[in-house]
Amino acid sequence: AQSVTQLDSQVPVFEEAPVELRCNYSSSVSVYLFWYVQYPNQGLQLLLKYLSGSTLVKGINGFEAEFNKSQTSFHLRKPSVHISDTAEYFCAVTLYGGSQGNLIFGKGTKLSVKP
Amino acid sequence: GAGVSQTPSNKVTEKGKYVELRCDPISGHTALYWYRQSLGQGPEFLIYFQGTGAADDSGLPNDRFFAVRPEGSVSTLKIQRTERGDSAVYLCASSSLAGGRTGELFFGEGSRLTVL
């Protein structure tokens, strides 16, 4: 079975500082990897995804993530955060060739950006 | 509307009652999904519809839970004999066929169910 671990439940950071949100996954087969973001009072939206190819993927709002197969990680990074990045971030996986839309999510990391 | 719409946004009910939650997907999206998010947890997959049929209902926790999509658009999640453990935010998402294959789901804001 697949699982996703987000190592930090909360990450406080000052505005314009860099941030890394950590995600590790467990799977015996190939997976697709995702980061979703949930802004206050909004639905989840896709931030970025890794399907194949380059291990460094770029998403919306200046975020990027790097797939590391040997470490089974998919950490999310941003070099300089804004107040507006305050949100909850969810890492997710789905099996390559598996049931459509059956995403396995981590528990989420709440990013709080302070002025 | 432009996004996935879910009603009601909040529902409080008593243990043992029947509940219906409604989802109106993005126009043109053939795939629809239900997820459940309990407090402090990430969303958990419940069921996936392609058109009118349930293509994958492996996430439904037991036979008290049932979902329909009779005309291939709006879907209703039905919970019978509610229990306190059913309290959660129920999320609906939709996607195109291609988008669903690569995990690009569009989520609604959810329906918060509280069972007293």
Interface residues (C-beta under 8 A of the other chain):
Chain A: V4 Y32 F34 Y36 N41 Q42 G43 L44 Q45 L46 K49 L51 F90 A92 T94 S99 Q100 G101 N102 L103 I104 F105 G106 K107 G108
Chain B: G3 V4 A31 Y33 G40 Q41 G42 P43 E44 F45 Y48 Q50 A55 D56 S58 G59 L91 A93 S95 G100 R101 T102 G103 E104 L105 F106 F107 G108 E109 G110
